[in-house]
């Protein structure tokens, strides 16, 4: 029997983008897939729009009804609602190329995160182009440990949008952390935890998407607020990137997947994070200023 793949698309009040993304999926070379639209507390007409669609593939949706930045919550609810053996994570501004589904199905492996390219829709997006150029240096569909990858190229930037894992592996490694509802936290912690539990990474150049540059107001956040949250997340996430919190996250995810009501509370971290915050925040600010200074010199 052919493998079924579920695509979890997260969105927050962007019905226009979701509609375009779902329309683009009709052109896939492999039509055996499911889409779960995971709404991060949507209050616009996204749900009404989904009710009216007849896309020709299995479509369902979940709405977290949460407030604030709930991207991790939406992704987790989407993964748990998925019926496919394997799950791909996308954002609403990620438009898959025609061979996307077939490529992910062919390359998915146990305990391996498969990442595909995110081709920028805007050719002037130099930061995204640079990230893709570094990933393109990796041998296609060859799984390697994170330690090995980073020893060879410390500039590699792993992105959690357009990754594929078996559904059970997502749960096995703890899903996405819902602890810090800040822009810029989820991906870094996710890949650090994957490295801790011994998962590997492979790059599949054929599983491509076209990524539209983030705009002011995406996710309900202005660009200025995003940058502020990124600095805060950078300062706070180091506290949570620790074996104690990784192990607790994994136990919590398994309990959640089993549908149990007695899931252990995750251990507190705010005291340790608060002590370290001033130092790490100032370092983050200094790093941002250095980048701005270098960009001014190069321009």
N, C-alpha and C positions, 0 to 999 in steps of 0.2 A: 504494500500500500504506500502511495506517495505521501511524503511528510506534509503536514499542514503547518503553515507559518502564520503567526499572528503579528500584526503591526500595531503597536501602541502609539497613537498620536496624541500628544499632550497639547492643550490649548487653553487660553484664558481670554474670553471675549473677542475671539477673532474668527467669527463665522465665515467671513469672506475668504480667508486663507484656507480654512478647513475644507470649504466647498471646492476650491480650486485644487487642493491636494487630492481629495477623493476623486475628482474628475480625472486627474492625471494618472491615477492608478488603474484606470480602465485600459490603458495601453500596455500593461505588463505582458511579457512573453509567456509567463506562467500565471494562470488565472486562479490557481488553487491557493487562496490565502484568505485571512480574516483581518478586519480592521476594527480595533477598539479605540474610540475617541475618548480620551481621559480628560475630562474638563476640570480645570483648576478653579473651581468655584465660579463657573461662568454665570453671568446674570444677563447676558444679551440673548439673542434669538438663536443661538447655536443649537440648542436642543430641539426647538421647533423645526429648524432647517433639516436636522438629521431625520426627524420623523417623516419628512416629505420625500426623502431620497429613496431611489430604487437603483442602487449602483451596479448590480450584477455580481457582487461578491458579498460574503457574509459581513455584516456591519452591525456593531452594537456600541453602546456608550455607557460611561459611568460619570457621575458628577460628584465631586467631593463635598460641594457646598461649604468649603472652608473659606476663611478670610485670610488675607495676607498672602505671602508667597508660598503656595502649596504645591510646587512642581513635583517634589519627591513623593508627596501623598498621592497625587494624580497618577504618577508613573507606577507606583506600587499597586494601586487599585486596578490599574489597567492590566498589569502583569497577572495579578491574581484572577482577573476575570477572563484571561485568555484561554482559549480552547486548544491552541496549537502546541505542538511539541517544542517548537522554538519561537522566540519572541524577539522582534526588532523594536528598538526605541527610536521614535522620531519626534521632532517638534513641528508645530504647524507651519513653520516657514521652510521646511525641508521637502523638496519635490523630487521623488524618486525617478531615476532614469528607467528606460523600458526593461532592462534586464536585471533590475534590482532584486526582485523576489527570487528569481531563478539562481542568481549568484549567491545569495545568502543561504538558500537551501543546500546548494552544492558544497559549501565550505564550512557549515556549522560543525563544531566538534565539541565533545564533552570537556568541561572545565577549561574552555578556551573562549576568550572574548574576541569576536570577529568585528573589526572596524572597517568601515568603508569610507571612501573619499567624500568630502563635502566641498564640491566645486562652487566657488563663489559666483553668484549671478552677476555681481559687479566686478569687472576686471580691475578696478582701482582699489579693491580691498586687499591691500598688500599683506596685511597681517595674516589673513586667511590663506592667501596664496603661499606664503612662506611655510605655514603649518603643513599644507598639503604636499609641498615639495619635499619636506623632511620625511613624511610618511611614505611618499612614493619611492624612497630609497630602500624601503624594506623589501625583502624577497616575497613575492606574492604567495599568500595562503600558507606560509610557513610559521607554525606556532613557536614562540620563544618566550622565555621567562622575562618578567619586567626588569629584573636585575641585569640580564644579558642585554636587553634592548637599550637600557639607559647607560650601560657601560660603553656601548658602541656609539651612542648619540644622546647626549644629555639634553639636547634641545627638543627632543620629541615631545609633542603636546597631544595627549590622549583626550579625545572628546567623547562624551557619553551619548550624544545624539548620533544616530546611525551606528549603533552597535547591536550585535546579535548574540544571543546565548540560548541554550536550552532553558525552558521555563523553570525546570527543577534546579538548574544551576543558578539562576537568578535568586531563587529562594535559599539555596544552599550557602551562597556567599552573603546573604543578609539583605537583599533588595537595596533600595536607596534610603539613605538616612534622612529621617524626618525631623531631626533634632534641632537644626538651625534653619529657620525659615528666612534665609538670606540669599540673595543673588550672588553666585560665585562660590558656593560651598559644596554643592552636591557632587560634581564630577571629580574634583580632587580627592575627596574622601573615598568615593567609590573605587577609584583605581588604586589608591593606597591600600584599601582593604582587600582588593583582589590580589594585590602583590603579597600581602600578609598571609592569605590562605592558600597561596600556591597556584593561583590561576595563571594561565598564559595568555598571550595576545598574538593575533595574526591580522595581517592587513589584506583585504580583498579589493583590488583596484576595480573590479567589475561591479561591485555593489555600490554604485555611486548615487549621490543625490545632488541637486542644485540647491545651494543654501543662500537665502536672501539675507542681506546684512540687517542686523537688528536696528530697529528704528526707535526713535523717542516715543515712549508710551507703550512699547511691547511689555507684556506681562503686567500691565498697569503701573509700570515704573518709568519715570523719566530717566534720561541718560545720566543726568547728574546724580540721581538717587541710586542708580545701578552702580556707578563708580564708587559711591560712598559705601554701599553694601558690600561690594567686592573687597574694599579695604578692611571692613569689619570682619568679613568672613575669613579673609587671609590671616587676620590676627587671632581669630577664635578657633578655627578648624584644627590648628596644630594640637590643641588639647584633646580633641576627639580622635585624632589619628594615633591611637595607642591600642595595644592588644586588649586591654581591659574593656575598652568601648567596642572594639571590633567583635570580640566574643559575645558581648551582651547583645549587640545588634543582630548577630546571626541567630542566637537563641530566640530573640523577639520575632524575627522574620518567620522562623519555622512555626512558632506558636500562632502567629497571625495567619499563616497559610493553612494551618490545621483547623482554623475557625474556633479556637479555644477562647474563653472569656477570662482565663486566669493568667494571662501573659505577664511575666515579670516586668516591673517598671525598670526602665533603663537607668543606670547609675548616674547620680548628679555630677555635673562637671563645671558649674558656673563659678564655684569658688576658685578652682585652679585656673580657669580661663580668665577670671577677673584679675588675678595676680599677674598673669603674663601679658595681659592685653596692652598696657601702655608701651611696653618695650616692642612687642610685635607690631603694633599699629604704627609706631614711629618708624620702624624699619620699612614697613609697607609704603608709607608716605615718601620716605627717602628714595625707595626704588621707583615709585611713580614719577617723582621729580627728575630722576636720572634719565628715565625713558623719554620724558618730554624734552629734556635738554638735548639728548642725542638726536631726537627727531628734528628739532629746530636746527641743529648743526647740519644734518644731512639734507634738509630742505633748502 
